[in-house]
Amino acid sequence: MLQSCGCFSLGTGCICVAIYHFIVAVVVASYTVFGLSSGTLAPSYKPIEVVLATVIAVAAVLLLIGVHRRSRPLVLTWYIFTVIRLITQVGLLIYIIVLHSNMTKSIVSIADERALKAYRGLNAIFIGLIVAFVVDLLFNLVCLETARSYRAQLGLPPRYEVGLQVYEAAHADEKSENDYV
């Protein structure tokens, strides 16, 4: 469990994490909407990216509110959304690696000069994408640990005892004034 987030408290670290995730979500949604409106992006799966970016932005706002109110459930909500997002990101990373591997096999078998030039450009894009995904994944794991530690630092909610309370008189034969009412 982390005691602090660098030179900041865990609460401040969670605020930075929420702001980072909100900015990333806004940038991804803006890029996707711009690409769809300008026609530079294929519209087949881009609406899903806008929805996911919106969910990430909402989760980031919930984390901000959770830190402000010191609310364990709101921090947990962000944590769950982020874990789901990271599982999806790992699946996408595996897909990109498999796609890159299959592309490499097919290009090597062609051995055409034009295809090799195109492959070099695509290879750089794929490698850059893989590195970016891995760095983002590692950073998000640190963000998860920061939020988990902050939530643990908030402690468990207070317990309330519900039930009958038995009051006994000093002597069994004595009765209090309230017993006659």
NULUMDO-181012 format. One record per atom (N, C-alpha, C): residue in one letter; y, x negated, z. Coordinates in steps of 0.02 Angstrom, whole numbers, plus 50000, padded with zeros to 5 digits. Layout:
// residues N
AYXZ/...
// end
This chain:
// residues 181
M499414995850000/M500005000050000/M500624995650000/L501094997249957/L501714993549953/L502164995150013/Q502514990250038/Q503004991350091/Q503704992350063/S503814989450004/S504464990149971/S504354989349896/C504874990949858/C504844990249785/C505324984649766/G505064978649767/G505494972849755/G505964972049814/C506604971849801/C507094971249855/C507364978149874/F507074983449848/F507294990249863/F506784993749908/S506994999149938/S506525003249976/S506085007149928/L505535009949953/L505095013649909/L505435019949881/G505875022949921/G506245028849896/G506695027049837/T507055021449844/T507485019149789/T507055017149728/G506485014049741/G506025012349686/G505785018549650/C505625023849686/C505415030049655/C505975033249615/I506585032649639/I507165035249601/I507225031349535/C507155024749538/C507175020649477/C506615022549429/V506015023749456/V505445025749415/V505595032449381/A505865037149418/A506025043749390/A506545043249335/I507065039249347/I507585038349296/I507295035049234/Y506875029949243/Y506555026549187/Y506135031549146/H505715035549180/H505295040249144/H505715045649109/F506245047849140/F506685052849109/F507005049949046/I507255043849049/I507565040748991/I507065039848935/V506455037448951/V505935036548900/V505765043348868/A505715048548908/A505545055148881/A506095057648835/V506725056648853/V507285058848811/V507295054848746/V507175048348750/V507175044248689/V506605046348642/V506005047348670/V505435049348628/V505565056248597/A505815060948636/A505955067648609/A506505067348556/S507025063448568/S507575062848520/S507335059648455/Y506955054248461/Y506695050848401/Y506245055648361/T505825059248396/T505355063848362/T505735069548328/V506205072548363/V506595078048333/V506995075548274/F507305069648281/F507685066748225/F507225065448166/G506635062548179/G506165061148125/G505915067448090/L505805072648129/L505595078948099/L506145082248057/S506755081848083/S507315085048047/S507505081147985/S507435074547986/S507615070547928/S507045069947878/G506445071947898/G505875071647852/G505535064847849/T505715060247894/T505405053547892/T504745053347930/L504605058347972/L503985058548009/L503565064347986/A502905063347985/A502455068647967/A502455074048022/P502535080348004/P502595085548055/P501945087748087/S501385084548069/S500735087048092/S500645086848167/Y500805081248198/Y500685080648270/Y501325079448310/K501885079148279/K502505077548313/K502735082948363/P502615089348351/P502805094248402/P502445093048469/I501835090448466/I501475088748527/I501845083348565/E502125078448529/E502505073148562/E503125075848596/V503455080648565/V504045083648596/V503855087348660/V503295091048658/V503065094548717/V502885089648772/L502515084348755/L502325079348805/L502945075848834/A503425074348792/A504045071148817/A504415075948864/T504405082348848/T504725087248892/T504365087648959/V503705087548958/V503315087649020/V503465081449062/I503515075649030/I503675069449066/I504375069849096/A504845072649059/A505535073349085/A505545078049145/V505185083649141/V505165088349197/V504835085049258/A504285081349246/A503955077849302/A504425072749333/A504825069349293/A505295064449320/A505825067849363/V506065073649340/V506545077449380/V506225079749446/L505595081849443/L505235083749504/L505175077849552/L505055071849525/L505025065949568/L505695064649601/L506235065249562/L506905064449592/L507035069449648/I506865075649635/I506965080849686/I506505079449746/G505895077249732/G505425075749786/G505665070049830/V505965064949801/V506235059449841/V506845061849881/H507265065849848/H507865068349883/H507685072749943/R507185077049933/R506985081649987/R506445078750032/R506195072750014/R505645069650051/R505035074350051/S504885076949991/S504355081949982/S503725078649954/R503205078449993/R502575075649970/R502275079449911/P502285086249910/P501995089849853/P502345088349787/L503005087549787/L503355086049724/L503195079049700/V503135074249745/V502935067549726/V502225067649699/L501785071649730/L501095072249707/L501065075449637/T501505080249624/T501535083349557/T501685078149504/W502185073949516/W502355068649469/W501755063949461/Y501435062349516/Y500865057749516/Y500305060449471/I500155066949479/I499615069949439/I499795069949365/F500405071949348/F500615071849277/F500575064749249/T500775059849288/T500765052949264/T500055050349255/V499605052049300/V498905050049292/V498615053049228/I498755059449216/I498505062649155/I498805059149094/R499445057549097/R499775054149041/R499465047249030/L499315043649083/L499035036949076/L498325037249049/I497935042249068/I497265043049040/I497315044348965/T497785048548946/T497905049748875/T498135043448839/Q498545039548872/Q498795033348842/Q498225028248833/V497775027848881/V497195023348874/V496765025648815/G496655032148808/G496275034748751/G496615033048685/L497265033748682/L497645032148621/L497605024648607/L497635020548659/L497585013348651/L496905011448622/I496375014448648/I495705013148621/I495665015348548/Y495955021048532/Y495965023448463/Y496325018548417/I496895015948439/I497285011148399/I496885004748389/I496545002448440/I496144996248434/I495574997348385/V495225003048390/V494675004548344/V494945005248273/L495505008648264/L495815009348198/L495995002548169/H496274998148210/H496454991448188/H495834987548168/S495304988248208/S494674984748192/S494384987148126/N494364993748116/N494104996448053/N494534994447994/M495194994348003/M495644992347949/M495524985047932/T495424980847982/T495304973747970/T494664972647930/K494134976347948/K493504975647912/K493574977747839/S493934983247826/S493994985547757/S494444981047716/I494974978147745/I495424973747708/I495074967147692/V494694964547740/V494354958247729/V493844958947673/S493524964747667/S493024965747615/S493344966447546/I493984968547542/I494314969347477/I494514962647448/A494834958547488/A495054951847468/A495534952047409/D495954957047405/D496474957547354/D497124954847383/E497494951047344/E498104947747369/E498624952947392/R498714958247353/R499194963347372/R498974966847437/A498334968147442/A498074971447503/A498154966947563/L498064960347553/L498134955747609/L498864955347633/K499344955747587/K500054955747607/K500214962047647/A499964967747623/A500084973947659/A499744973747727/Y499154970647729/Y498784970147792/Y499164965947843/R499474960547821/R499854956347868/R500414960247901/G500764964347862/G501294968447890/G501034973647938/L500494977047918/L500194982047962/L499884978848023/N499594972948015/N499284969448071/N499814967948124/A500404965648103/A500934964248151/A501154970648187/I501184976148150/I501374982548181/I500854984648232/F500214984248213/F499674986148259/F499654981748321/I499724975248312/I499714970648369/I500314972148415/G500904973148385/G501494974848425/G501404981348463/L501104986248430/L500974992748462/L500474991948520/I499954988048510/I499454986948562/I499774983348622/V500164978148609/V500494974548663/V500974979148701/A501364983248664/A501834987848696/A501464992948740/F500904995448715/F500505000248754/F500234997048817/V499984990948812/V499694987548871/V500244986148923/V500814983648900/V501364982148947/V501604988648980/D501684994048942/D501895000448970/D501365003049019/L500735002249002/L500195004449046/L500215000749113/L500294994149110/L500324990149172/L500944992049213/F501514992949180/F502114994949216/F502035001749249/N501715006349214/N501605013049242/N501115012949299/L500645008249299/L500205007549357/L500595005349419/V501085000849409/V501514998849465/V501935004849488/C502175008849440/C502555014849458/C502125019749498/L501495020549478/L501045024949515/L500945022449586/E500845015949594/E500745013249661/E501375013949703/T501955013349673/T502585014349709/T502625021549735/A502485026349692/A502515033349712/A501985034949764/R501385032149756/R500845033349805/R501035030549873/S501315024549873/S501515021449936/S502085025349969/Y502555027749928/Y503105031749955/Y502845038149986/R502385041349951/R502095047549977/R501725046250042/A501355040750046/A501005039050108/A501505037450163/Q502065034350145/Q502575032650194/Q502895038850224/L502935044150184/L503215050450210/L502775053250265/G502145051450265/G501695053750317/G501445060750305/L500985062650345/L500705069350340/L501185074450369/P501175080450344/P501615085550372/P501405087050445/P501865089350485/P501695090650555/P501175096250560/R500745095450609/R500225100450620/R500485105750668/Y500295111750655/Y500495117250698/Y499875120150731/E499905120750795/E499355123650832/E499455131250833/V498965134850809/V498995142050810/V498415144550853/G498565148950898/G498035151650940/G498325154051006/L497885156251048/L498095158851113/L498235153051160/Q498755153651197/Q498895148851249/Q498765152251315/V498395148851357/V498205151751421/V498655148751475/Y498995153051510/Y499405150851566/Y499055153051630/E498975148451674/E498645150151738/E499145149551794/A499085154051842/A499505153851902/A499275148051945/A499715145951991/A499545140452035/A498925142152076/H498865148152099/H498265150352136/H497995156552101/A497375157452101/A497065162952066/A497285169752095/D497445169952159/D497635176252189/D498355178152176/E498775173352159/E499485174652148/E499595177652079/K500065182052075/K500245185052011/K500985183751999/S501155182751938/S501855181651922/S502205188251910/E502855188151906/E503245194251895/E503085197251826/N502905193151777/N502765195551709/N502105199351705/D501665198451754/D501015201751751/D501075209251764/Y501615211551796/Y501695218651812/Y502035222551757/V502275219351706/V502645222751653/V502175225951604/
// end
